[in-house]
Amino acid sequence: MTYSIATIVTAAATMVLSGHLAAQAPPLPQPLPFSDHTGFTQVFDGTTLKGWDGDPGFWRAEGGAIIGETTPDNKLTENTFIIWRGGEPGDFELKLEYRISATNSGIQIRSRRLSPGSADAQGRTANGRWVMAGYQADIDFANTYTGQIYEERGRGFLAMRGQSTYIPSSGGPKIVGVLQTSDSELKGIIKATDWNQVHIIARGNMITEVLNGHVTSTLLDDDTKGRALTGLIGFQMHVGEPMKVEFRNIWLKQY
């Protein structure tokens, strides 16, 4: 199912009008319970990388988590990924926890693997075996980009943290709504050097990211040439200073 911008705007207007007629205060958010796994399947067994495909020089399973780590003696020359090989979900919900120590990472959805020597949408060549392109729930240690929807090796920034955006059939993202009252409001919910809960909902041409119980970005994508409605799930390690990123409690619900 796909959604139109007119449908969403009309629904929002109806809710606002109903609130005025009822002369009630705006309703408080009702966060989706992260611990509710009804209909979900755990896609990481907690002890091995069975079902996952990544460079063993950087990725391992340890302490109940998938860990990606670089060191001064073991650096990246290109962003690398670990890919879930259990399918290419279309409409789904993904729940997980992450923790990061430095640099940058991300959660890939509806993505594709680029074979070595192939070019991405921007003409850049992929060199390694584990390179992905597609939608990404961005993560960075400085929390400048955490909570936004990005497109790796594609259209770039699609919905910054705190934005509800719409991409028409031609042209770039348009900001159609805001999800915070100040630039720092949603940044304040992110836990530095601790575990954070991520809930990604992908339905039709709409993607919603929820971080620690708060909606941080939404995207309605009508760019039929640029978007993807199915694809791979994976995790990123970014070039840069030595880093460690961990992912655990990974649950997937497909529709």
Summary of the structure (lengths in Angstrom):
residues: 255
radius of gyration: 18.4
end to end distance: 11.1
largest distance: 64.8
contacts: 790
relative contact order: 0.25
helix: 8%
strand: 43%
